[in-house]
Amino acid sequence: MEKFFKVKERGSTMNREIVAGLTTFLAMSYILAVNPGMLSACGGMSFGAVFTATALSSAIATLVMALAANLPVALAPGMGLNAFFAFTVVLGMGVSFQTALTAVLFEGLLFIILSAVGVREAIINSIPAHLKKAVAVGIGLFIAMIGLADGGILAKSDGGMPIMGFVNFDNKIALVAALGLIITVVLYVMKVPGSILIGIIATTIIGIPFGVTSVPEGWGGPVSLPEAPLFFKFDFSSIFTGQFFLVFFTFLFVDMFDTIGTLMGVAEQANLVDKKGNIPNIKGALFADAVGTVAGACLGTSTVTSYVESTSGVAAGGRTGLSSVVTALLFLLALFLSPLFALIPGAATAPALIFVGFLMINSVSSIDFSDITEGIPAFVTIMVMPFSYSIANGISWGIIAYVICKVAGKKAKDIPAVTWVLAAVFLFKIIMDAVSA
């Protein structure tokens, strides 16, 4: 196991990898409750069946990531993509969930092909080094915002999106999250191993007397049998329609650049990039994402993608795919222990996300802001991610700003050919979104 995962070579230990895998799982375990809750609103997709599909697809994709890429990155059905699946495609556009799953299946199959021929890898490698660092910083602010919102510290709109406004600490959820953040920071400063994981557990316990961590009435214990997933519920009758293509393209675009951004951010934080800022075994990582999406569609859930919460595991010391193996096994265990994991409130995982946000912004110090043609695109990338609540948007606007600044600064020769193509694609999508709005 040591030889395969190269634990010592990457400056880690077996115990640290195990703690990191558990930390990542706890930080993203909310998806086991949130994803079934969203997709069960579609009609015909039961909460239990989607829960099983979520856990299984997450375990499969994360295990492939561990074995094919040896990276401490976990995967699960993506937030935002599941909302688009349920509320825009099925409930808004009137598309059946079977057709929506078919679009997810085709997206995953196309990603397998693009990963095999190196197209997705070429896209990642074409992103300038300073923009890659800016992506890590932007993701840090992005997940800090998620943590602040989940912890009740940052106010939310009626639609559940974070808005610029802090709540008062007479709010019990915000108070518990703030106490958890203090505990996490103190433990980390004191260099206590597993400080982020301990913070999650401690915050969950603290939440009990406040009523934030609640045990449901009639709770039958931590163990329950999983419900059968929605196997192969596809409908191929509409695949040649314009509506199907729109759904397919949206899944494709958002998943591709959310995954690219997450992988760059996690690798940067874990110091797993080479001198050019490229990620080792990136083809295997992209393959894991594609396989996870296909598996998820077959099992009955929306697009599977790399999770930014993996950075919490990296902060806990994870440096190899061994931590991903641990996370994958915990997703399988969750099939039978769903009531137990459901007890962990958002206020308990929020401190981990906020603190990891701090750790990730360290990359800003290595961005060359003295070169304005590098600094402005980096700033745009960092700014757009949290404010638009989208990693993909941050990358899109950052690439466009990079091309504009390099051309204006008479440095067009510095722009790689693939970057020109990406800028054109992003600009076209922005124009089409504006026209269709």
GIURKA-V929639 format. One record per backbone hydrogen bond with DSSP energy under -0.5 kcal/mol. NH is the residue of the N-H (numbers start at 1). CO is the residue of the C=O. E is the energy in kcal/mol with one decimal. If there is no record, write none. Layout:
nh=NH co=CO e=E
nh=NH co=CO e=E
This chain:
nh=5 co=1 e=-2.6
nh=6 co=2 e=-1.7
nh=7 co=2 e=-0.7
nh=10 co=6 e=-1.4
nh=11 co=8 e=-1.9
nh=12 co=7 e=-2.3
nh=17 co=13 e=-2.2
nh=18 co=14 e=-2.1
nh=19 co=15 e=-2.4
nh=20 co=16 e=-2.4
nh=21 co=17 e=-2.4
nh=22 co=18 e=-2.2
nh=23 co=19 e=-2.6
nh=24 co=20 e=-2.7
nh=25 co=21 e=-2.1
nh=26 co=22 e=-2.5
nh=27 co=23 e=-2.3
nh=28 co=24 e=-1.6
nh=29 co=25 e=-1.1
nh=31 co=28 e=-1.9
nh=32 co=29 e=-1.9
nh=33 co=30 e=-1.5
nh=34 co=30 e=-2.9
nh=35 co=31 e=-1.9
nh=37 co=33 e=-1.4
nh=38 co=34 e=-2.2
nh=39 co=35 e=-2.6
nh=40 co=36 e=-2.1
nh=41 co=38 e=-1.3
nh=42 co=39 e=-1.8
nh=43 co=40 e=-0.7
nh=46 co=44 e=-0.6
nh=50 co=46 e=-2.3
nh=51 co=47 e=-2.5
nh=52 co=48 e=-2.1
nh=53 co=49 e=-2.2
nh=54 co=50 e=-2.8
nh=55 co=51 e=-2.4
nh=56 co=52 e=-2.6
nh=57 co=53 e=-2.5
nh=58 co=54 e=-2.0
nh=59 co=55 e=-2.2
nh=60 co=56 e=-2.6
nh=61 co=57 e=-2.5
nh=62 co=58 e=-2.3
nh=63 co=59 e=-2.1
nh=64 co=60 e=-2.1
nh=65 co=61 e=-2.2
nh=66 co=62 e=-2.0
nh=67 co=63 e=-2.3
nh=68 co=64 e=-3.1
nh=69 co=65 e=-1.7
nh=70 co=65 e=-1.0
nh=70 co=66 e=-0.6
nh=71 co=65 e=-0.8
nh=73 co=71 e=-1.8
nh=76 co=305 e=-2.0
nh=78 co=303 e=-2.8
nh=81 co=79 e=-0.7
nh=82 co=78 e=-1.9
nh=84 co=80 e=-2.4
nh=85 co=81 e=-2.2
nh=86 co=82 e=-2.5
nh=87 co=83 e=-2.6
nh=88 co=83 e=-0.9
nh=88 co=84 e=-0.8
nh=89 co=84 e=-2.8
nh=90 co=85 e=-1.9
nh=91 co=86 e=-2.4
nh=93 co=88 e=-2.0
nh=94 co=90 e=-0.6
nh=95 co=89 e=-2.1
nh=100 co=96 e=-2.1
nh=101 co=97 e=-2.3
nh=102 co=98 e=-1.5
nh=103 co=99 e=-1.9
nh=104 co=100 e=-1.8
nh=105 co=101 e=-2.3
nh=106 co=102 e=-2.4
nh=107 co=103 e=-2.1
nh=108 co=104 e=-2.3
nh=109 co=105 e=-2.3
nh=110 co=106 e=-2.4
nh=111 co=107 e=-2.3
nh=112 co=108 e=-1.9
nh=113 co=109 e=-1.7
nh=114 co=110 e=-2.8
nh=115 co=111 e=-2.5
nh=116 co=112 e=-2.1
nh=117 co=113 e=-2.0
nh=118 co=115 e=-0.6
nh=119 co=114 e=-1.8
nh=120 co=114 e=-0.9
nh=122 co=118 e=-2.1
nh=123 co=119 e=-1.8
nh=124 co=120 e=-2.0
nh=125 co=121 e=-2.5
nh=126 co=122 e=-1.3
nh=127 co=123 e=-0.6
nh=127 co=124 e=-1.2
nh=132 co=128 e=-1.9
nh=133 co=129 e=-1.7
nh=134 co=130 e=-2.0
nh=135 co=131 e=-2.3
nh=136 co=132 e=-1.6
nh=137 co=133 e=-1.9
nh=138 co=134 e=-3.1
nh=139 co=135 e=-2.6
nh=140 co=136 e=-1.9
nh=141 co=137 e=-2.1
nh=142 co=138 e=-2.4
nh=143 co=139 e=-3.1
nh=144 co=140 e=-1.7
nh=145 co=141 e=-2.1
nh=146 co=142 e=-1.9
nh=147 co=143 e=-2.7
nh=148 co=144 e=-2.6
nh=149 co=145 e=-2.2
nh=150 co=146 e=-3.1
nh=151 co=147 e=-2.3
nh=152 co=149 e=-1.5
nh=153 co=148 e=-1.9
nh=154 co=148 e=-2.3
nh=155 co=165 e=-3.3
nh=157 co=161 e=-3.3
nh=160 co=157 e=-1.9
nh=163 co=155 e=-2.8
nh=165 co=163 e=-1.7
nh=167 co=153 e=-2.3
nh=171 co=168 e=-1.5
nh=172 co=170 e=-0.5
nh=175 co=171 e=-2.3
nh=176 co=172 e=-2.5
nh=177 co=173 e=-2.4
nh=178 co=174 e=-2.4
nh=179 co=175 e=-2.3
nh=180 co=176 e=-2.4
nh=181 co=177 e=-2.2
nh=182 co=178 e=-2.1
nh=183 co=179 e=-2.3
nh=184 co=180 e=-2.4
nh=185 co=181 e=-2.6
nh=186 co=182 e=-2.6
nh=187 co=183 e=-2.5
nh=188 co=184 e=-2.3
nh=189 co=185 e=-2.7
nh=190 co=186 e=-1.9
nh=191 co=188 e=-1.4
nh=192 co=187 e=-2.7
nh=193 co=191 e=-0.5
nh=195 co=192 e=-1.1
nh=198 co=194 e=-2.9
nh=199 co=195 e=-2.1
nh=200 co=196 e=-1.8
nh=201 co=197 e=-2.2
nh=202 co=198 e=-3.1
nh=203 co=199 e=-2.4
nh=204 co=200 e=-1.9
nh=205 co=201 e=-2.0
nh=206 co=202 e=-2.8
nh=207 co=203 e=-1.9
nh=208 co=205 e=-1.5
nh=209 co=205 e=-0.5
nh=210 co=206 e=-0.7
nh=211 co=207 e=-0.6
nh=211 co=208 e=-1.3
nh=212 co=207 e=-2.0
nh=213 co=207 e=-1.7
nh=214 co=212 e=-0.7
nh=216 co=214 e=-0.6
nh=219 co=216 e=-1.4
nh=224 co=336 e=-2.3
nh=230 co=299 e=-1.5
nh=231 co=229 e=-1.4
nh=232 co=298 e=-2.7
nh=233 co=230 e=-0.8
nh=234 co=232 e=-1.6
nh=235 co=98 e=-0.9
nh=239 co=236 e=-1.0
nh=241 co=238 e=-1.7
nh=245 co=241 e=-1.8
nh=246 co=242 e=-2.1
nh=247 co=243 e=-2.1
nh=248 co=244 e=-2.8
nh=249 co=245 e=-3.0
nh=250 co=246 e=-2.1
nh=251 co=247 e=-2.2
nh=252 co=248 e=-2.4
nh=253 co=249 e=-2.9
nh=254 co=250 e=-2.2
nh=255 co=251 e=-2.1
nh=256 co=252 e=-2.2
nh=257 co=253 e=-1.9
nh=258 co=254 e=-2.1
nh=259 co=255 e=-2.4
nh=260 co=256 e=-2.2
nh=261 co=257 e=-1.9
nh=262 co=258 e=-2.4
nh=263 co=259 e=-2.8
nh=264 co=260 e=-2.1
nh=265 co=261 e=-2.4
nh=266 co=262 e=-2.8
nh=267 co=263 e=-2.4
nh=268 co=264 e=-2.1
nh=269 co=265 e=-2.1
nh=270 co=266 e=-2.3
nh=271 co=268 e=-0.9
nh=272 co=267 e=-2.9
nh=274 co=278 e=-2.3
nh=277 co=274 e=-1.9
nh=280 co=272 e=-1.1
nh=282 co=279 e=-1.0
nh=285 co=281 e=-1.8
nh=286 co=282 e=-2.5
nh=287 co=283 e=-2.0
nh=288 co=284 e=-2.0
nh=289 co=285 e=-1.7
nh=290 co=286 e=-2.0
nh=291 co=287 e=-2.8
nh=292 co=288 e=-2.5
nh=293 co=289 e=-1.8
nh=294 co=290 e=-2.1
nh=295 co=291 e=-2.8
nh=296 co=292 e=-2.7
nh=297 co=293 e=-2.3
nh=298 co=294 e=-2.2
nh=299 co=295 e=-2.0
nh=300 co=296 e=-2.0
nh=301 co=296 e=-2.3
nh=305 co=76 e=-2.7
nh=307 co=74 e=-2.8
nh=310 co=307 e=-1.8
nh=311 co=308 e=-1.9
nh=312 co=309 e=-1.8
nh=313 co=309 e=-0.7
nh=314 co=310 e=-1.9
nh=315 co=311 e=-2.4
nh=316 co=312 e=-1.1
nh=317 co=314 e=-1.6
nh=318 co=313 e=-2.5
nh=323 co=320 e=-1.0
nh=324 co=320 e=-0.6
nh=325 co=321 e=-2.0
nh=326 co=322 e=-1.9
nh=327 co=323 e=-2.1
nh=328 co=324 e=-2.7
nh=329 co=325 e=-2.4
nh=330 co=326 e=-2.0
nh=331 co=327 e=-1.8
nh=332 co=328 e=-1.7
nh=333 co=329 e=-2.4
nh=334 co=330 e=-2.2
nh=335 co=331 e=-0.6
nh=335 co=332 e=-1.1
nh=336 co=333 e=-1.7
nh=337 co=333 e=-1.1
nh=340 co=222 e=-0.8
nh=340 co=337 e=-0.8
nh=341 co=337 e=-1.9
nh=342 co=338 e=-1.8
nh=343 co=340 e=-1.3
nh=344 co=341 e=-1.2
nh=345 co=343 e=-0.6
nh=348 co=345 e=-1.5
nh=349 co=345 e=-1.1
nh=350 co=346 e=-1.9
nh=351 co=347 e=-0.6
nh=353 co=349 e=-1.8
nh=354 co=350 e=-2.6
nh=355 co=351 e=-2.5
nh=356 co=352 e=-2.3
nh=357 co=353 e=-1.8
nh=358 co=354 e=-1.3
nh=359 co=355 e=-1.8
nh=360 co=356 e=-2.2
nh=361 co=357 e=-1.2
nh=362 co=359 e=-0.9
nh=363 co=360 e=-1.3
nh=364 co=361 e=-1.9
nh=365 co=362 e=-1.6
nh=366 co=363 e=-1.5
nh=367 co=364 e=-1.4
nh=369 co=367 e=-1.5
nh=371 co=368 e=-0.8
nh=372 co=370 e=-0.9
nh=374 co=371 e=-2.0
nh=375 co=371 e=-2.8
nh=376 co=372 e=-2.1
nh=378 co=374 e=-1.6
nh=379 co=375 e=-2.6
nh=380 co=376 e=-2.7
nh=381 co=377 e=-2.3
nh=382 co=378 e=-2.5
nh=383 co=379 e=-2.7
nh=384 co=380 e=-2.7
nh=385 co=381 e=-1.6
nh=386 co=382 e=-0.8
nh=387 co=383 e=-1.5
nh=388 co=384 e=-2.8
nh=389 co=385 e=-0.8
nh=390 co=385 e=-1.7
nh=394 co=390 e=-1.4
nh=395 co=391 e=-2.0
nh=396 co=392 e=-2.4
nh=397 co=393 e=-2.6
nh=398 co=394 e=-1.9
nh=399 co=395 e=-2.5
nh=400 co=396 e=-2.1
nh=401 co=397 e=-2.5
nh=402 co=398 e=-2.0
nh=403 co=399 e=-2.1
nh=404 co=400 e=-2.3
nh=405 co=401 e=-2.7
nh=406 co=402 e=-2.4
nh=407 co=403 e=-2.3
nh=408 co=404 e=-2.7
nh=409 co=405 e=-2.2
nh=410 co=407 e=-1.5
nh=411 co=406 e=-3.8
nh=414 co=411 e=-2.2
nh=415 co=412 e=-1.7
nh=416 co=414 e=-0.6
nh=420 co=416 e=-1.6
nh=421 co=417 e=-1.8
nh=422 co=418 e=-2.6
nh=423 co=419 e=-2.5
nh=424 co=420 e=-2.0
nh=425 co=421 e=-2.4
nh=426 co=422 e=-2.9
nh=427 co=423 e=-2.5
nh=428 co=424 e=-2.3
nh=429 co=425 e=-2.3
nh=430 co=426 e=-2.4
nh=431 co=427 e=-2.3
nh=432 co=428 e=-2.5
nh=433 co=429 e=-2.6
nh=434 co=430 e=-2.0
nh=435 co=431 e=-2.3
nh=436 co=432 e=-2.3
nh=437 co=433 e=-0.9
